[in-house]
């Protein structure tokens, strides 16, 4: 498999252990950092001072849910799933013994996370005052955009590169 890294255009051949290392070291960490920044911001600005109170309250709930989903999934992957996969890959057979339902479960969590990001962004689509927001809100939106970018790259790495190698299937785009 070839992957054009998000940080450079050099193509690399990535094996499952390399993909998991990249996800754990670059994506899990950065995604959790962005989540913490966004979550802290929302906690500090939860009184509707800068935006409509109803938007502020819903934003707080959505960010809290997004943070919980991400933290739960990254802990599950790095603490349970990836160690099992690494152990299986070191076996003499090199076959992964994890039930495919686990991968489907993770894809479902990816969908939930993706939908939460979309809902958060929709909250501000009709807000004309975005141009007038202070620098704190601008940093919030920049961090939210970085979070979204990293989440979609993480999903791509798992669903298009890692999982197909582990389950012996190719994504639809590569099957043809």
PAGU-379689 format. One record per residue: residue number from 1; x, y, z of N, C-alpha, C, O, CB in turn. Coordinates in pm, 1 decimal. Glycine has a CB too. Layout:
<pts>
- NUM:X:Y:Z:X:Y:Z:X:Y:Z:X:Y:Z:X:Y:Z
...
</pts>
This chain:
<pts>
- 1:84.1:-117.8:0.0:0.0:0.0:0.0:89.1:124.9:0.0:193.9:127.2:64.6:-96.0:-0.6:122.4
- 2:47.9:225.0:-70.6:119.7:351.9:-72.8:32.4:458.9:-11.2:-89.7:459.6:-27.1:160.6:390.8:-216.6
- 3:97.7:549.0:59.3:25.2:656.1:128.6:103.0:784.5:112.7:222.2:789.7:143.1:3.6:622.7:279.4
- 4:37.2:887.3:65.8:100.0:1018.9:62.2:75.4:1081.3:197.4:-38.1:1114.1:232.1:43.9:1108.7:-54.6
- 5:179.8:1097.5:272.3:167.3:1150.9:406.6:114.0:1291.7:407.0:143.6:1370.3:317.1:299.2:1146.8:476.3
- 6:34.3:1324.5:509.3:-21.4:1457.8:518.2:85.2:1565.6:535.8:60.3:1681.9:504.1:-118.8:1463.9:631.4
- 7:203.1:1529.4:585.8:307.2:1628.9:612.7:404.7:1644.8:497.8:471.4:1747.6:486.0:382.8:1591.8:737.0
- 8:413.1:1543.7:413.2:502.7:1555.6:299.2:447.7:1472.7:184.2:354.3:1394.5:201.5:646.4:1510.7:336.1
- 9:506.0:1490.5:68.3:453.8:1420.6:-48.0:534.3:1295.8:-83.1:512.3:1235.8:-188.4:450.9:1513.7:-165.8
- 10:626.5:1256.4:2.9:705.4:1137.0:-21.9:618.3:1014.3:3.7:559.7:999.5:111.0:832.9:1134.8:67.1
- 11:610.7:927.1:-96.1:531.6:806.2:-78.1:611.4:704.8:2.1:732.2:688.7:-15.0:489.5:747.1:-214.1
- 12:538.7:636.9:90.4:599.3:535.1:173.7:513.9:409.3:167.0:391.9:417.1:152.9:614.9:584.4:319.7
- 13:576.8:295.9:176.9:503.1:172.0:189.7:476.7:154.3:338.4:568.7:153.7:420.2:581.6:49.3:128.1
- 14:350.1:140.2:371.2:314.0:129.5:512.0:256.9:-7.5:543.9:159.6:-52.2:483.1:213.9:237.7:549.4
- 15:318.9:-72.3:639.7:269.8:-198.8:691.8:178.0:-168.7:809.7:180.9:-57.9:863.2:387.6:-292.7:733.9
- 16:97.4:-264.9:850.6:5.2:-239.9:961.6:72.8:-185.4:1087.8:20.1:-93.7:1150.8:-66.9:-366.7:995.6
- 17:187.9:-240.2:1125.0:255.4:-191.1:1245.7:299.9:-45.7:1229.8:296.6:31.2:1325.9:376.4:-279.5:1278.3
- 18:341.6:-8.0:1108.7:380.2:131.3:1082.7:259.8:223.5:1087.3:267.2:333.4:1142.4:449.4:143.3:947.0
- 19:149.3:179.5:1029.9:27.5:259.6:1030.2:-19.7:282.8:1173.5:-55.2:394.9:1210.1:-83.0:190.9:947.2
- 20:-20.3:177.6:1254.1:-63.4:191.4:1393.6:28.3:285.2:1470.6:-18.1:363.7:1553.3:-67.6:54.7:1462.1
- 21:157.7:277.4:1443.9:252.4:367.2:1510.6:224.4:512.7:1473.8:224.3:600.3:1560.2:397.1:330.1:1473.6
- 22:200.9:537.7:1346.3:170.9:674.0:1300.9:41.6:724.1:1365.8:35.2:837.6:1413.2:159.1:678.7:1146.2
- 23:-59.8:640.1:1367.4:-187.7:679.8:1426.3:-169.7:712.9:1574.3:-217.2:816.0:1622.0:-292.8:568.0:1408.6
- 24:-101.3:625.1:1645.8:-83.4:648.2:1790.4:3.4:770.6:1818.7:-30.3:851.4:1905.2:-20.9:524.9:1856.1
- 25:113.9:784.9:1747.3:208.6:892.5:1780.3:168.8:1027.9:1723.0:192.4:1130.7:1786.6:345.7:856.5:1730.3
- 26:109.6:1029.9:1605.5:78.3:1157.5:1542.6:-69.3:1195.7:1551.6:-101.9:1312.7:1571.5:119.6:1153.7:1399.2
- 27:-156.8:1099.5:1537.4:-298.3:1133.7:1529.4:-368.7:1128.8:1664.4:-433.5:1225.8:1703.7:-367.4:1041.2:1433.6
- 28:-357.1:1018.6:1735.0:-423.5:1012.0:1865.5:-381.3:1128.9:1953.6:-465.0:1194.5:2015.6:-391.7:878.8:1935.6
- 29:-253.0:1153.9:1958.4:-200.1:1260.3:2044.8:-250.1:1398.1:2000.5:-299.7:1475.0:2082.9:-46.2:1257.7:2044.4
- 30:-237.6:1429.7:1872.2:-277.5:1562.1:1822.2:-428.7:1581.3:1832.6:-474.9:1689.9:1867.5:-232.1:1580.4:1675.9
- 31:-504.3:1479.1:1803.2:-650.5:1487.0:1811.9:-692.8:1511.9:1956.3:-779.9:1595.1:1981.7:-716.0:1357.1:1758.1
- 32:-632.9:1441.8:2049.7:-667.0:1462.9:2190.4:-625.4:1601.7:2238.5:-696.4:1663.7:2317.7:-601.0:1356.2:2277.0
- 33:-511.1:1650.8:2191.3:-469.0:1787.8:2225.7:-570.5:1889.9:2175.0:-610.7:1979.6:2249.1:-329.3:1818.3:2166.4
- 34:-611.6:1876.5:2050.2:-710.4:1968.5:1992.5:-843.0:1959.4:2067.5:-907.3:2061.1:2093.9:-732.0:1938.0:1842.9
- 35:-883.0:1838.6:2101.3:-1006.9:1819.1:2178.6:-999.7:1893.2:2311.1:-1095.6:1959.2:2351.2:-1032.6:1669.0:2203.6
- 36:-887.5:1882.4:2378.0:-872.1:1950.1:2507.2:-879.9:2101.5:2491.4:-942.9:2168.9:2573.0:-739.1:1911.0:2572.5
- 37:-816.9:2155.4:2388.2:-820.3:2300.1:2364.4:-962.8:2346.0:2336.6:-1009.6:2444.2:2394.1:-728.0:2338.1:2246.6
- 38:-1031.0:2274.7:2248.5:-1168.4:2309.9:2211.8:-1261.3:2296.2:2333.0:-1345.1:2382.7:2358.3:-1218.1:2220.5:2095.5
- 39:-1245.2:2188.2:2405.9:-1328.7:2164.2:2524.0:-1305.2:2272.2:2630.4:-1400.9:2323.8:2688.0:-1299.7:2024.3:2582.9
- 40:-1179.9:2306.1:2656.5:-1148.7:2412.1:2753.6:-1208.2:2545.2:2710.9:-1261.7:2619.1:2793.5:-997.1:2426.2:2770.9
- 41:-1199.1:2576.0:2581.9:-1254.9:2700.5:2531.7:-1405.2:2706.1:2557.2:-1457.1:2806.4:2606.3:-1225.5:2716.0:2382.2
- 42:-1474.1:2598.4:2523.6:-1619.7:2595.4:2539.7:-1657.5:2608.6:2687.1:-1756.1:2674.5:2720.2:-1678.1:2465.0:2481.1
- 43:-1580.8:2547.2:2774.4:-1608.8:2559.5:2917.8:-1592.4:2703.5:2965.8:-1667.7:2749.7:3051.5:-1516.6:2467.2:2997.9
- 44:-1495.2:2773.3:2911.2:-1471.0:2912.5:2949.8:-1569.4:3010.0:2885.9:-1586.2:3121.5:2935.2:-1330.4:2952.0:2912.7
- 45:-1634.4:2969.7:2777.1:-1724.9:3057.9:2703.9:-1865.1:2995.8:2695.5:-1930.1:3002.8:2591.2:-1669.8:3086.0:2562.1
- 46:-1910.0:2937.0:2802.5:-2037.0:2864.4:2798.4:-2156.3:2948.1:2842.4:-2265.4:2893.8:2860.4:-2028.0:2742.6:2884.6
- 47:-2139.0:3076.1:2859.7:-2248.5:3158.9:2910.1:-2318.8:3238.8:2801.8:-2404.6:3321.6:2832.5:-2196.9:3252.3:3014.2
- 48:-2284.6:3215.8:2676.8:-2351.8:3285.3:2568.5:-2310.0:3430.9:2554.2:-2385.1:3511.3:2499.0:-2498.7:3278.1:2588.5
- 49:-2192.3:3466.0:2602.6:-2145.1:3604.6:2594.3:-2120.3:3648.0:2449.8:-2153.5:3760.3:2411.7:-2017.2:3621.3:2675.7
- 50:-2061.8:3558.4:2369.6:-2021.1:3594.5:2234.4:-2116.8:3544.9:2125.9:-2122.9:3601.7:2016.9:-1884.2:3540.7:2207.8
- 51:-2190.1:3440.3:2156.1:-2286.9:3384.1:2061.4:-2419.0:3361.4:2134.9:-2425.4:3368.2:2257.6:-2234.0:3250.1:1998.5
- 52:-2522.1:3335.0:2058.8:-2654.0:3308.9:2114.7:-2645.5:3198.7:2221.2:-2574.8:3099.7:2202.5:-2753.3:3269.0:2002.8
- 53:-2716.3:3215.7:2331.2:-2711.8:3121.5:2443.6:-2749.4:2979.6:2400.6:-2686.0:2883.3:2443.6:-2805.3:3168.2:2555.2
- 54:-2851.9:2965.7:2316.2:-2892.1:2831.2:2272.2:-2781.3:2764.8:2191.0:-2759.5:2644.3:2203.0:-3021.4:2838.2:2188.7
- 55:-2711.1:2842.5:2108.6:-2597.6:2789.7:2032.3:-2485.8:2751.5:2127.6:-2423.4:2646.5:2112.1:-2547.3:2893.0:1928.3
- 56:-2460.6:2835.4:2225.0:-2355.9:2810.2:2322.9:-2381.5:2681.5:2401.1:-2289.8:2602.1:2421.9:-2344.5:2927.8:2418.5
- 57:-2505.3:2660.9:2444.1:-2539.3:2540.2:2520.5:-2525.4:2414.3:2435.2:-2469.2:2314.1:2479.5:-2682.3:2550.5:2575.2
- 58:-2577.0:2420.5:2312.6:-2566.7:2304.6:2223.7:-2421.3:2276.9:2187.2:-2379.9:2161.2:2180.4:-2649.8:2326.8:2096.5
- 59:-2343.9:2382.3:2163.7:-2201.9:2366.7:2134.2:-2132.0:2294.3:2249.0:-2052.2:2203.4:2226.1:-2136.2:2504.1:2108.8
- 60:-2161.4:2334.2:2370.8:-2102.3:2270.4:2488.1:-2134.1:2120.6:2490.7:-2045.2:2038.9:2514.8:-2152.9:2337.8:2616.8
- 61:-2258.3:2084.8:2466.3:-2298.8:1944.0:2467.0:-2231.8:1865.0:2354.8:-2184.4:1753.4:2376.4:-2450.4:1933.0:2454.4
- 62:-2228.2:1922.6:2236.1:-2168.2:1852.9:2122.3:-2017.7:1833.7:2139.6:-1964.1:1727.7:2107.4:-2195.8:1929.6:1993.8
- 63:-1950.2:1936.0:2190.2:-1804.9:1925.4:2212.6:-1776.1:1820.5:2320.8:-1682.3:1741.8:2307.9:-1745.0:2064.0:2253.9
- 64:-1856.1:1819.8:2426.3:-1838.1:1720.6:2533.3:-1856.7:1579.3:2478.0:-1778.4:1489.7:2509.8:-1937.9:1746.4:2649.5
- 65:-1958.8:1558.8:2396.1:-1984.1:1427.0:2335.9:-1871.1:1388.7:2240.9:-1825.5:1274.3:2241.5:-2119.1:1426.4:2260.7
- 66:-1825.5:1484.2:2159.0:-1715.1:1458.3:2067.1:-1589.6:1418.5:2144.2:-1522.1:1322.2:2107.9:-1687.3:1581.9:1979.8
- 67:-1558.6:1491.6:2249.2:-1441.6:1460.9:2332.4:-1451.2:1321.4:2391.7:-1354.7:1244.9:2389.2:-1427.1:1564.0:2444.3
- 68:-1567.5:1289.1:2444.7:-1587.4:1156.3:2503.7:-1569.2:1045.2:2400.2:-1502.2:945.3:2426.1:-1726.8:1146.7:2566.3
- 69:-1629.5:1063.8:2283.4:-1618.3:963.0:2177.2:-1472.1:942.4:2136.7:-1425.5:829.2:2123.8:-1702.0:1004.8:2054.2
- 70:-1401.7:1052.0:2117.2:-1262.6:1043.6:2072.2:-1175.3:980.2:2179.9:-1096.2:890.4:2151.2:-1208.8:1183.4:2035.6
- 71:-1189.3:1026.1:2302.0:-1106.9:969.8:2410.1:-1132.9:821.3:2428.1:-1039.4:743.2:2445.8:-1133.7:1043.0:2541.7
- 72:-1259.4:782.2:2423.6:-1294.1:640.9:2439.5:-1233.2:557.4:2327.1:-1174.6:452.1:2352.5:-1447.0:622.8:2442.2
- 73:-1246.9:604.5:2202.4:-1196.4:527.4:2088.6:-1043.8:522.5:2085.5:-986.6:417.3:2057.1:-1248.3:586.5:1958.4
- 74:-977.3:633.5:2114.1:-830.4:631.1:2111.4:-775.2:541.5:2222.4:-675.1:472.7:2202.2:-773.8:774.0:2125.7
- 75:-839.4:542.0:2339.0:-796.2:451.8:2446.4:-820.3:306.4:2409.6:-736.6:220.4:2437.1:-869.0:485.1:2576.5
- 76:-933.4:278.5:2348.2:-966.7:141.8:2305.6:-864.7:92.2:2203.6:-818.0:-21.5:2210.5:-1109.7:136.1:2245.7
- 77:-831.0:179.8:2108.5:-735.8:139.2:2005.4:-596.0:118.6:2062.2:-535.3:13.6:2041.4:-731.5:242.7:1894.4
- 78:-544.8:218.2:2133.6:-406.2:209.8:2180.9:-389.6:114.2:2298.1:-282.1:57.0:2315.7:-357.1:346.8:2220.9
- 79:-493.9:95.7:2378.4:-481.1:10.2:2496.0:-524.2:-133.3:2477.4:-480.2:-221.4:2551.2:-558.1:67.3:2605.1
- 80:-610.4:-158.5:2379.1:-664.0:-294.0:2361.3:-640.0:-345.5:2219.3:-571.3:-445.8:2199.8:-814.2:-296.3:2393.0
- 81:-696.6:-276.9:2121.3:-695.6:-327.2:1984.4:-555.2:-336.9:1925.4:-515.4:-443.9:1879.3:-780.6:-238.8:1897.3
- 82:-480.4:-228.4:1926.0:-348.5:-229.4:1862.7:-253.0:-329.8:1928.8:-181.6:-399.5:1856.7:-287.7:-89.6:1867.5
- 83:-248.2:-340.5:2061.7:-161.1:-443.4:2120.1:-197.5:-585.7:2075.8:-108.7:-668.2:2054.6:-167.1:-435.0:2271.4
- 84:-326.8:-614.9:2061.9:-368.4:-747.4:2015.7:-324.5:-768.3:1871.0:-274.0:-874.8:1835.6:-521.9:-764.5:2028.7
- 85:-343.8:-667.6:1788.6:-304.0:-677.7:1648.0:-152.5:-697.9:1637.9:-106.1:-783.3:1562.3:-347.3:-550.9:1569.4
- 86:-76.0:-619.6:1713.6:70.1:-631.8:1709.8:114.2:-771.5:1753.0:205.4:-829.5:1694.1:135.3:-525.5:1800.1
- 87:49.9:-824.1:1854.5:82.4:-959.3:1901.3:48.6:-1061.7:1793.5:128.0:-1152.0:1767.0:6.4:-992.0:2032.1
- 88:-67.5:-1048.7:1731.7:-107.4:-1140.5:1624.9:-11.5:-1133.3:1506.9:22.0:-1236.4:1448.5:-249.5:-1109.4:1578.4
- 89:33.0:-1013.7:1471.2:123.1:-999.1:1357.4:260.0:-1062.6:1382.9:330.0:-1100.7:1289.0:140.3:-852.3:1324.2
- 90:297.0:-1073.6:1509.8:425.6:-1135.4:1544.0:417.2:-1287.9:1548.2:519.8:-1355.9:1551.5:474.3:-1083.2:1678.4
- 91:295.2:-1341.5:1547.9:277.6:-1487.5:1544.2:343.3:-1544.5:1420.1:371.0:-1472.3:1324.4:127.7:-1525.4:1547.4
- 92:367.5:-1672.4:1422.3:429.2:-1736.8:1306.2:338.5:-1730.3:1183.9:386.9:-1726.4:1070.8:462.9:-1882.2:1338.1
- 93:206.6:-1729.0:1206.0:114.6:-1721.4:1091.9:97.9:-1578.6:1043.6:71.6:-1556.2:925.5:-21.6:-1779.5:1129.1
- 94:112.7:-1481.9:1132.4:96.8:-1341.7:1096.1:-46.5:-1302.5:1068.5:-71.5:-1195.5:1012.8:179.5:-1311.1:977.1
- 95:-141.8:-1387.2:1106.3:-282.8:-1356.7:1082.0:-345.1:-1291.5:1204.6:-314.6:-1326.8:1318.5:-360.2:-1484.0:1044.4
- 96:-432.7:-1196.2:1178.4:-501.7:-1125.6:1285.6:-625.6:-1205.6:1323.8:-705.1:-1244.7:1238.3:-539.7:-980.3:1242.6
- 97:-640.4:-1229.1:1453.5:-750.8:-1313.4:1502.0:-871.2:-1232.9:1549.2:-967.6:-1290.1:1600.1:-702.5:-1401.2:1614.8
- 98:-866.8:-1104.0:1533.4:-975.1:-1018.7:1580.7:-1096.0:-1032.7:1488.6:-1083.3:-1032.4:1366.1:-929.3:-871.1:1588.5
- 99:-1212.4:-1044.9:1549.8:-1337.4:-1055.4:1475.0:-1359.9:-928.7:1392.2:-1335.2:-817.8:1439.6:-1456.5:-1079.4:1571.0
- 100:-1406.0:-945.4:1270.7:-1431.9:-831.3:1182.4:-1534.5:-734.7:1241.9:-1535.7:-616.7:1206.9:-1480.3:-880.4:1046.3
- 101:-1618.9:-782.9:1329.8:-1718.8:-697.0:1393.5:-1652.4:-584.1:1473.0:-1709.0:-475.6:1486.5:-1809.3:-780.1:1485.7
- 102:-1532.9:-609.9:1525.3:-1459.6:-505.9:1598.3:-1428.5:-390.2:1502.9:-1444.1:-273.3:1538.4:-1327.7:-563.4:1660.8
- 103:-1384.7:-424.0:1382.7:-1353.0:-320.4:1284.7:-1479.9:-244.5:1244.1:-1477.0:-122.8:1225.7:-1285.3:-382.6:1160.4
- 104:-1589.7:-316.7:1230.5:-1717.8:-251.8:1196.9:-1762.4:-159.7:1310.4:-1817.1:-52.1:1286.2:-1827.3:-358.2:1168.3
- 105:-1738.9:-202.3:1432.8:-1772.2:-119.9:1549.2:-1691.9:10.1:1547.6:-1745.5:116.8:1577.4:-1745.7:-197.6:1679.8
- 106:-1565.0:1.0:1513.3:-1480.7:120.6:1506.3:-1526.9:211.7:1392.7:-1528.0:333.9:1407.7:-1332.4:81.6:1486.9
- 107:-1564.6:153.5:1280.4:-1617.2:234.3:1169.5:-1743.6:308.5:1212.8:-1765.5:422.8:1172.7:-1647.1:145.2:1046.4
- 108:-1825.5:244.5:1293.5:-1945.6:309.7:1345.5:-1907.8:427.4:1434.4:-1969.7:533.4:1425.7:-2032.5:209.4:1423.7
- 109:-1807.1:410.5:1519.7:-1760.4:520.6:1604.7:-1706.1:633.2:1517.8:-1726.8:750.6:1548.4:-1651.7:471.8:1704.2
- 110:-1636.4:598.2:1409.4:-1587.6:699.8:1316.1:-1704.1:781.6:1260.4:-1695.5:904.0:1250.5:-1508.3:634.1:1201.0
- 111:-1811.5:714.3:1224.7:-1930.3:783.5:1172.5:-1989.7:878.5:1276.1:-2027.8:991.0:1243.9:-2036.4:681.7:1128.4
- 112:-1997.2:832.7:1399.4:-2051.2:916.9:1507.1:-1964.1:1041.0:1524.0:-2015.9:1152.2:1534.1:-2059.3:837.5:1641.0
- 113:-1833.7:1022.9:1527.0:-1740.3:1134.9:1541.8:-1753.8:1231.2:1424.3:-1757.2:1352.8:1443.0:-1595.0:1083.7:1552.7
- 114:-1761.3:1177.2:1305.3:-1776.4:1259.5:1185.4:-1906.5:1339.7:1188.9:-1907.2:1457.7:1153.9:-1772.4:1171.7:1060.2
- 115:-2014.6:1277.7:1230.3:-2143.6:1347.8:1239.8:-2140.4:1457.2:1346.4:-2199.5:1563.6:1327.6:-2256.0:1248.1:1271.2
- 116:-2073.0:1432.5:1456.2:-2061.0:1535.1:1560.1:-1986.7:1656.9:1508.2:-2026.4:1770.3:1535.3:-1989.4:1478.9:1683.1
- 117:-1879.0:1634.4:1433.5:-1803.8:1746.0:1373.3:-1895.5:1825.0:1279.6:-1896.8:1948.0:1283.1:-1678.3:1693.5:1295.6
- 118:-1971.2:1755.2:1196.9:-2061.9:1822.5:1103.2:-2166.9:1904.5:1177.8:-2197.6:2016.9:1138.2:-2130.7:1719.7:1011.7
- 119:-2221.4:1849.2:1284.4:-2322.6:1921.8:1361.8:-2264.3:2046.6:1427.0:-2329.5:2150.9:1432.1:-2382.9:1830.8:1469.0
- 120:-2142.4:2035.8:1476.3:-2076.6:2151.6:1537.5:-2056.5:2260.7:1432.3:-2083.4:2378.0:1458.4:-1940.1:2110.8:1600.7
- 121:-2009.9:2222.5:1314.8:-1988.9:2320.7:1208.4:-2120.6:2383.9:1164.0:-2125.2:2503.6:1135.6:-1919.4:2255.2:1088.8
- 122:-2227.9:2304.5:1157.8:-2359.2:2357.5:1117.1:-2411.8:2461.0:1215.5:-2486.6:2550.8:1176.9:-2460.2:2244.0:1103.6
- 123:-2374.1:2449.5:1340.4:-2418.3:2547.7:1439.6:-2379.9:2689.5:1399.2:-2450.8:2785.3:1430.1:-2359.2:2515.0:1576.3
- 124:-2268.6:2701.6:1330.8:-2215.7:2833.6:1298.2:-2235.2:2872.3:1152.5:-2196.1:2982.1:1113.0:-2070.4:2839.0:1331.7
- 125:-2293.5:2786.6:1072.6:-2313.8:2818.5:931.0:-2399.8:2941.8:911.2:-2375.1:3020.2:819.6:-2376.8:2701.4:859.9
- 126:-2500.4:2960.1:995.7:-2592.8:3072.8:978.8:-2559.7:3189.4:1071.1:-2637.8:3284.0:1080.6:-2735.0:3027.4:1003.9
- 127:-2448.3:3184.6:1137.4:-2410.7:3290.6:1230.0:-2335.5:3400.5:1154.9:-2218.1:3384.4:1121.8:-2324.3:3234.5:1345.5
- 128:-2402.8:3511.0:1128.5:-2340.3:3621.6:1055.0:-2230.4:3690.2:1135.0:-2141.4:3753.3:1077.9:-2445.1:3723.5:1015.9
- 129:-2236.8:3677.7:1266.3:-2140.1:3748.9:1348.9:-2003.3:3681.1:1353.8:-1914.3:3728.6:1424.4:-2193.9:3762.9:1488.2
- 130:-1984.3:3571.4:1280.5:-1854.4:3504.0:1282.5:-1741.4:3598.7:1243.0:-1630.9:3589.8:1296.6:-1856.2:3383.4:1188.8
- 131:-1768.9:3688.1:1150.6:-1664.7:3781.2:1106.9:-1625.8:3877.7:1218.5:-1514.7:3930.7:1219.7:-1711.9:3859.6:984.3
- 132:-1716.8:3899.8:1311.1:-1693.3:3995.4:1419.2:-1644.0:3930.0:1547.7:-1630.6:3997.8:1649.6:-1819.4:4071.6:1447.4
- 133:-1617.1:3801.1:1545.1:-1575.2:3732.0:1667.0:-1435.5:3775.7:1708.9:-1352.8:3815.4:1626.9:-1579.0:3580.3:1646.8
- 134:-1412.6:3766.9:1838.2:-1281.8:3804.4:1890.1:-1176.6:3698.4:1857.5:-1208.0:3593.2:1801.8:-1289.3:3826.4:2041.1
- 135:-1052.3:3727.7:1892.8:-941.6:3637.9:1860.2:-954.6:3501.3:1925.4:-911.7:3401.6:1867.4:-811.6:3700.3:1901.4
- 136:-1013.3:3494.2:2045.7:-1032.8:3365.1:2111.7:-1119.1:3272.6:2026.7:-1089.2:3154.1:2012.2:-1096.7:3384.6:2249.7
- 137:-1227.2:3328.1:1970.3:-1315.7:3247.2:1886.7:-1246.9:3208.4:1756.5:-1269.7:3099.2:1704.3:-1445.6:3322.9:1857.2
- 138:-1163.9:3295.9:1704.4:-1090.7:3262.8:1581.6:-996.0:3145.5:1607.5:-984.1:3055.5:1524.3:-1011.3:3386.3:1529.8
- 139:-929.2:3146.4:1721.9:-840.8:3035.1:1758.8:-922.6:2908.0:1777.3:-880.3:2799.8:1736.4:-761.6:3067.8:1888.4
- 140:-1039.7:2921.0:1838.8:-1129.6:2805.9:1855.5:-1160.6:2743.9:1719.6:-1148.7:2622.5:1703.4:-1261.1:2848.2:1926.8
- 141:-1200.0:2824.9:1622.0:-1236.2:2773.0:1490.2:-1115.9:2715.2:1416.7:-1128.6:2614.4:1347.3:-1299.6:2882.7:1406.4
- 142:-1000.0:2777.5:1431.1:-878.8:2721.3:1369.8:-846.7:2584.9:1429.7:-810.4:2492.1:1357.4:-758.8:2816.9:1388.4
- 143:-860.0:2572.7:1560.3:-834.0:2445.3:1627.5:-938.0:2341.9:1587.0:-905.4:2225.0:1566.5:-833.5:2463.4:1780.5
- 144:-1062.0:2384.5:1575.7:-1168.7:2294.0:1532.2:-1141.9:2243.3:1390.2:-1164.7:2125.7:1361.7:-1306.0:2365.1:1538.6
- 145:-1094.1:2329.6:1302.0:-1062.4:2288.3:1165.0:-944.1:2190.9:1163.7:-944.5:2093.7:1088.2:-1030.9:2411.8:1077.6
- 146:-843.5:2216.9:1246.8:-730.5:2124.5:1257.2:-777.6:1990.3:1312.0:-736.5:1885.1:1263.2:-619.5:2183.5:1347.3
- 147:-863.6:1993.8:1413.1:-919.5:1871.8:1470.1:-992.8:1792.4:1362.1:-973.7:1671.5:1349.5:-1014.8:1904.9:1587.2
- 148:-1075.2:1859.6:1285.8:-1150.0:1792.4:1178.9:-1054.7:1728.6:1077.8:-1073.8:1613.7:1037.9:-1243.9:1892.3:1107.7
- 149:-953.0:1802.8:1036.9:-855.6:1751.7:940.2:-786.9:1625.6:993.3:-775.8:1525.9:922.0:-750.6:1859.7:907.8
- 150:-741.7:1630.4:1117.0:-671.3:1516.5:1176.6:-764.4:1396.2:1193.8:-722.6:1281.9:1175.5:-611.4:1556.3:1312.3
- 151:-889.9:1422.3:1228.7:-986.4:1313.2:1243.9:-1007.4:1242.6:1110.3:-1007.1:1119.6:1104.7:-1121.0:1366.3:1298.4
- 152:-1025.5:1318.6:1003.4:-1049.1:1256.2:873.5:-924.9:1182.7:821.5:-937.5:1080.7:753.7:-1092.9:1361.6:772.6
- 153:-806.9:1233.0:852.4:-684.4:1161.3:815.0:-673.1:1031.2:894.5:-634.6:928.0:839.5:-559.4:1250.2:838.9
- 154:-706.2:1035.7:1022.5:-705.0:916.9:1109.0:-801.9:812.0:1054.1:-767.1:694.4:1043.3:-743.0:954.6:1255.6
- 155:-922.1:854.6:1020.0:-1022.8:763.6:964.8:-972.4:702.5:834.4:-988.0:582.5:811.4:-1156.8:837.6:941.5
- 156:-912.7:784.0:750.2:-857.5:733.8:624.1:-750.6:627.6:650.2:-753.5:520.2:590.1:-798.2:849.7:541.3
- 157:-657.2:657.4:739.2:-550.2:561.9:769.0:-605.9:427.8:815.0:-557.7:322.2:774.3:-457.0:618.5:875.5
- 158:-707.6:433.0:899.9:-763.7:307.4:950.5:-850.9:237.3:847.2:-830.8:119.3:818.6:-844.7:333.4:1076.0
- 159:-947.2:309.1:791.5:-1045.7:243.1:705.9:-993.1:208.7:566.8:-1035.9:109.4:507.9:-1166.3:330.4:692.5
- 160:-902.4:287.9:513.9:-854.6:263.1:378.5:-719.7:192.3:371.8:-687.8:129.2:271.0:-845.6:392.0:305.4
- 161:-640.9:202.2:477.4:-508.4:140.1:473.9:-492.6:25.9:574.2:-451.4:-83.9:536.6:-403.0:244.3:500.2
- 162:-524.6:50.0:699.6:-499.7:-49.8:803.6:-599.5:-165.4:799.2:-559.6:-280.9:784.6:-504.3:15.8:940.0
- 163:-726.8:-135.7:811.5:-827.4:-241.5:820.6:-827.8:-334.6:700.1:-837.0:-456.0:717.9:-963.6:-180.6:836.6
- 164:-818.2:-281.8:577.2:-814.8:-374.3:463.4:-695.8:-470.7:467.8:-709.2:-586.5:428.1:-810.8:-295.6:334.1
- 165:-581.0:-425.1:515.0:-465.3:-514.2:525.5:-489.4:-622.7:630.6:-446.3:-736.9:614.2:-338.6:-433.8:560.2
- 166:-557.4:-586.4:736.6:-578.7:-681.0:845.3:-690.5:-780.9:815.7:-687.0:-894.2:863.6:-610.0:-606.2:972.2
- 167:-788.1:-739.4:737.9:-901.9:-826.3:710.0:-892.3:-892.8:573.1:-973.9:-978.6:539.4:-1030.4:-747.3:719.2
- 168:-792.4:-853.1:494.4:-774.8:-913.0:362.6:-873.8:-860.6:260.1:-898.3:-925.7:158.6:-787.2:-1061.7:372.4
- 169:-931.2:-743.0:285.8:-1024.8:-683.9:189.7:-968.9:-551.9:140.6:-888.4:-487.8:208.3:-1165.3:-663.6:253.0
- 170:-1011.5:-512.7:24.5:-971.7:-383.0:-29.6:-1091.1:-290.1:-25.4:-1204.3:-333.2:-47.4:-917.1:-396.3:-174.3
- 171:-1066.4:-159.5:3.4:-1176.1:-63.2:-5.4:-1229.5:-60.8:-150.3:-1158.5:-97.8:-243.8:-1128.2:80.1:39.6
- 172:-1351.7:-17.9:-166.6:-1416.3:-16.7:-297.7:-1332.5:54.4:-403.7:-1324.9:8.6:-517.7:-1551.8:49.5:-287.5
- 173:-1269.3:166.4:-366.6:-1190.0:243.6:-462.9:-1069.0:166.4:-513.2:-1024.5:188.6:-625.8:-1144.3:373.9:-400.3
- 174:-1014.2:75.1:-431.1:-894.7:1.9:-469.6:-928.3:-134.5:-531.2:-841.8:-198.3:-591.3:-804.5:-16.3:-348.8
- 175:-1052.3:-178.6:-516.7:-1090.6:-310.7:-563.6:-1098.3:-316.8:-716.4:-1083.4:-423.9:-775.1:-1224.1:-350.3:-503.0
- 176:-1121.2:-203.2:-779.9:-1138.1:-202.2:-926.1:-1008.5:-192.9:-998.0:-1006.1:-191.0:-1121.1:-1225.2:-89.2:-968.7
</pts>
